[in-house]
Amino acid sequence: MAVMDGALEGGGNNLAPRPMEMVLAGTGGCTAYDVVMILKKGRQEVSACDVGLKAERAETDPKVFTRIHFHFTVKGKNLKPEVVERAIHLSAEKYCSASIMLGKTATITHDWEIVEV
């Protein structure tokens, strides 16, 4: 179960994530999971993948996402940049149903960094 809330002006208390924030969080989790699994299958020593998201929404109803930027921080040992980049692209273009669905209304961009641990 997940607790959600809404804005004060909509009758909410602004005490928990809003439904559309949960959509973004779920999308970040979906793509991070994909990236880790792809890297592990590629025998990369990945220990974590964090995804920060920034999004813009339409100003009129339905207020769909119009732009989403994903920033991946991939942690591990001796990770090959070209393999990390390929994993992110495979998730975005083939495996992550959530980001592929959001790509129907939003321009999606990505960048990434590797942190050696």
Phi and psi in degrees as GROMACS dihedral restraints (atoms count N, CA, C in turn):
[ dihedral_restraints ]
;  ai    aj    ak    al  type     phi  dphi    fc
    3     4     5     6     1  -122.7    20    10
    4     5     6     7     1   136.8    20    10
    6     7     8     9     1   -89.9    20    10
    7     8     9    10     1   132.9    20    10
    9    10    11    12     1  -130.5    20    10
   10    11    12    13     1   161.1    20    10
   12    13    14    15     1  -146.1    20    10
   13    14    15    16     1  -174.3    20    10
   15    16    17    18     1  -138.8    20    10
   16    17    18    19     1   178.0    20    10
   18    19    20    21     1   -69.9    20    10
   19    20    21    22     1   152.1    20    10
   21    22    23    24     1   -56.3    20    10
   22    23    24    25     1   -43.5    20    10
   24    25    26    27     1   -66.7    20    10
   25    26    27    28     1   -14.9    20    10
   27    28    29    30     1  -102.0    20    10
   28    29    30    31     1     7.0    20    10
   30    31    32    33     1    97.6    20    10
   31    32    33    34     1     1.0    20    10
   33    34    35    36     1   -87.6    20    10
   34    35    36    37     1  -177.2    20    10
   36    37    38    39     1  -114.0    20    10
   37    38    39    40     1    -1.1    20    10
   39    40    41    42     1    57.2    20    10
   40    41    42    43     1    37.9    20    10
   42    43    44    45     1  -107.1    20    10
   43    44    45    46     1    -4.2    20    10
   45    46    47    48     1  -151.1    20    10
   46    47    48    49     1   168.8    20    10
   48    49    50    51     1   -57.9    20    10
   49    50    51    52     1   148.1    20    10
   51    52    53    54     1   -84.7    20    10
   52    53    54    55     1   159.9    20    10
   54    55    56    57     1   -53.7    20    10
   55    56    57    58     1   -42.9    20    10
   57    58    59    60     1   -70.5    20    10
   58    59    60    61     1   -28.2    20    10
   60    61    62    63     1   -66.8    20    10
   61    62    63    64     1   -35.5    20    10
   63    64    65    66     1   -67.2    20    10
   64    65    66    67     1   -35.6    20    10
   66    67    68    69     1   -60.4    20    10
   67    68    69    70     1   -46.0    20    10
   69    70    71    72     1   -63.4    20    10
   70    71    72    73     1   -44.6    20    10
   72    73    74    75     1   -60.9    20    10
   73    74    75    76     1   -42.8    20    10
   75    76    77    78     1   -63.0    20    10
   76    77    78    79     1   -37.9    20    10
   78    79    80    81     1   -66.4    20    10
   79    80    81    82     1   -42.1    20    10
   81    82    83    84     1   -60.4    20    10
   82    83    84    85     1   -42.5    20    10
   84    85    86    87     1   -65.3    20    10
   85    86    87    88     1   -39.9    20    10
   87    88    89    90     1   -60.9    20    10
   88    89    90    91     1   -50.3    20    10
   90    91    92    93     1   -72.5    20    10
   91    92    93    94     1   -36.1    20    10
   93    94    95    96     1   -62.9    20    10
   94    95    96    97     1   -42.6    20    10
   96    97    98    99     1   -59.5    20    10
   97    98    99   100     1   -47.0    20    10
   99   100   101   102     1   -56.9    20    10
  100   101   102   103     1   -48.2    20    10
  102   103   104   105     1   -59.8    20    10
  103   104   105   106     1   -45.3    20    10
  105   106   107   108     1   -62.5    20    10
  106   107   108   109     1   -45.5    20    10
  108   109   110   111     1   -64.3    20    10
  109   110   111   112     1   -41.9    20    10
  111   112   113   114     1   -63.9    20    10
  112   113   114   115     1   -43.1    20    10
  114   115   116   117     1   -65.2    20    10
  115   116   117   118     1   -41.0    20    10
  117   118   119   120     1   -64.0    20    10
  118   119   120   121     1   -41.4    20    10
  120   121   122   123     1   -64.0    20    10
  121   122   123   124     1   -28.4    20    10
  123   124   125   126     1   -86.7    20    10
  124   125   126   127     1    12.3    20    10
  126   127   128   129     1    60.5    20    10
  127   128   129   130     1    33.8    20    10
  129   130   131   132     1   -90.6    20    10
  130   131   132   133     1   145.6    20    10
  132   133   134   135     1   -87.6    20    10
  133   134   135   136     1    72.2    20    10
  135   136   137   138     1   -90.4    20    10
  136   137   138   139     1   137.2    20    10
  138   139   140   141     1  -115.0    20    10
  139   140   141   142     1   -20.4    20    10
  141   142   143   144     1  -165.3    20    10
  142   143   144   145     1   158.1    20    10
  144   145   146   147     1  -143.9    20    10
  145   146   147   148     1   112.6    20    10
  147   148   149   150     1  -104.2    20    10
  148   149   150   151     1   141.5    20    10
  150   151   152   153     1  -127.7    20    10
  151   152   153   154     1   121.3    20    10
  153   154   155   156     1   -99.1    20    10
  154   155   156   157     1   138.5    20    10
  156   157   158   159     1  -123.3    20    10
  157   158   159   160     1   139.5    20    10
  159   160   161   162     1  -125.6    20    10
  160   161   162   163     1   134.5    20    10
  162   163   164   165     1  -139.3    20    10
  163   164   165   166     1   154.2    20    10
  165   166   167   168     1  -123.2    20    10
  166   167   168   169     1   148.0    20    10
  168   169   170   171     1  -122.4    20    10
  169   170   171   172     1   158.3    20    10
  171   172   173   174     1   -62.0    20    10
  172   173   174   175     1   149.7    20    10
  174   175   176   177     1   -82.6    20    10
  175   176   177   178     1   -18.2    20    10
  177   178   179   180     1  -116.8    20    10
  178   179   180   181     1   159.0    20    10
  180   181   182   183     1   -68.9    20    10
  181   182   183   184     1   142.6    20    10
  183   184   185   186     1   -73.6    20    10
  184   185   186   187     1   135.0    20    10
  186   187   188   189     1   -82.4    20    10
  187   188   189   190     1    67.3    20    10
  189   190   191   192     1   -71.5    20    10
  190   191   192   193     1   160.8    20    10
  192   193   194   195     1   -69.9    20    10
  193   194   195   196     1   135.5    20    10
  195   196   197   198     1  -111.6    20    10
  196   197   198   199     1   -25.8    20    10
  198   199   200   201     1  -144.7    20    10
  199   200   201   202     1   136.3    20    10
  201   202   203   204     1  -139.0    20    10
  202   203   204   205     1   130.0    20    10
  204   205   206   207     1  -116.4    20    10
  205   206   207   208     1   129.6    20    10
  207   208   209   210     1  -105.7    20    10
  208   209   210   211     1   127.5    20    10
  210   211   212   213     1  -114.9    20    10
  211   212   213   214     1   114.3    20    10
  213   214   215   216     1   -95.1    20    10
  214   215   216   217     1   132.4    20    10
  216   217   218   219     1  -116.0    20    10
  217   218   219   220     1   107.2    20    10
  219   220   221   222     1  -104.0    20    10
  220   221   222   223     1   124.9    20    10
  222   223   224   225     1  -111.6    20    10
  223   224   225   226     1   141.6    20    10
  225   226   227   228     1   168.7    20    10
  226   227   228   229     1  -168.9    20    10
  228   229   230   231     1  -110.8    20    10
  229   230   231   232     1   130.2    20    10
  231   232   233   234     1    52.6    20    10
  232   233   234   235     1    37.8    20    10
  234   235   236   237     1   -69.6    20    10
  235   236   237   238     1   135.5    20    10
  237   238   239   240     1   -87.6    20    10
  238   239   240   241     1   122.7    20    10
  240   241   242   243     1   -54.0    20    10
  241   242   243   244     1   -41.2    20    10
  243   244   245   246     1   -66.7    20    10
  244   245   246   247     1   -29.8    20    10
  246   247   248   249     1   -76.2    20    10
  247   248   249   250     1   -39.0    20    10
  249   250   251   252     1   -62.7    20    10
  250   251   252   253     1   -47.0    20    10
  252   253   254   255     1   -60.2    20    10
  253   254   255   256     1   -43.0    20    10
  255   256   257   258     1   -63.2    20    10
  256   257   258   259     1   -41.6    20    10
  258   259   260   261     1   -61.5    20    10
  259   260   261   262     1   -42.4    20    10
  261   262   263   264     1   -63.6    20    10
  262   263   264   265     1   -43.5    20    10
  264   265   266   267     1   -66.9    20    10
  265   266   267   268     1   -39.2    20    10
  267   268   269   270     1   -62.7    20    10
  268   269   270   271     1   -41.7    20    10
  270   271   272   273     1   -61.3    20    10
  271   272   273   274     1   -48.6    20    10
  273   274   275   276     1   -65.5    20    10
  274   275   276   277     1   -35.2    20    10
  276   277   278   279     1  -101.7    20    10
  277   278   279   280     1   -17.2    20    10
  279   280   281   282     1  -131.9    20    10
  280   281   282   283     1   -40.9    20    10
  282   283   284   285     1  -104.0    20    10
  283   284   285   286     1   -37.4    20    10
  285   286   287   288     1   -82.9    20    10
  286   287   288   289     1    98.6    20    10
  288   289   290   291     1   -58.3    20    10
  289   290   291   292     1   -36.8    20    10
  291   292   293   294     1   -65.8    20    10
  292   293   294   295     1   -48.5    20    10
  294   295   296   297     1   -71.0    20    10
  295   296   297   298     1   -32.5    20    10
  297   298   299   300     1   -65.9    20    10
  298   299   300   301     1   -40.2    20    10
  300   301   302   303     1   -63.8    20    10
  301   302   303   304     1   -47.1    20    10
  303   304   305   306     1   -65.3    20    10
  304   305   306   307     1   -26.8    20    10
  306   307   308   309     1   -65.3    20    10
  307   308   309   310     1   -11.3    20    10
  309   310   311   312     1   -72.1    20    10
  310   311   312   313     1   -23.8    20    10
  312   313   314   315     1  -120.7    20    10
  313   314   315   316     1   -16.8    20    10
  315   316   317   318     1  -119.6    20    10
  316   317   318   319     1   146.9    20    10
  318   319   320   321     1   -79.5    20    10
  319   320   321   322     1   123.6    20    10
  321   322   323   324     1  -112.1    20    10
  322   323   324   325     1   131.6    20    10
  324   325   326   327     1  -126.6    20    10
  325   326   327   328     1   159.9    20    10
  327   328   329   330     1  -138.3    20    10
  328   329   330   331     1   149.1    20    10
  330   331   332   333     1  -144.7    20    10
  331   332   333   334     1   169.6    20    10
  333   334   335   336     1  -156.0    20    10
  334   335   336   337     1   161.4    20    10
  336   337   338   339     1  -143.2    20    10
  337   338   339   340     1   154.1    20    10
  339   340   341   342     1  -110.1    20    10
  340   341   342   343     1   134.5    20    10
  342   343   344   345     1  -116.6    20    10
  343   344   345   346     1   118.2    20    10
  345   346   347   348     1   -76.6    20    10
  346   347   348   349     1   126.0    20    10
